[in-house]
Amino acid sequence: LLRLDQNSAVAHYLKAQCLLAGKRPDQFGPTDSTGIAAVRQLLQAVSLDPSMVPARELLVIYFLSVGESREASVHGRRILEQSPTHLDARYA
């Protein structure tokens, strides 16, 4: 396993993608340890790079799927700040 650069948003995003293993975040329940680990990596990625739209997209999907619409909205608004014409973010 490759060692993760703790200061790299891309590394955290890629680790989340590996944890998701081709699934969407909404395919994991709120108590699924793999899904939770992926979300933590995505949150770390956007913490390090607030402009990382792909990580925010996955966070919107996850938070909507577990009923956290307020948190989904936060990430959706950040996506729209970065990409005002982003269609999916308009519904978060």
Secondary structure, 3 states (H helix, E strand, C coil): CCCCCCCCHHHHHHHHHHHHCCCCHHHCCCCCHHHHHHHHHHHHHHHHCCCCHHHHHHHHHHHHHCCCHHHHHHHHHHHHHHCCCCCHHHHC
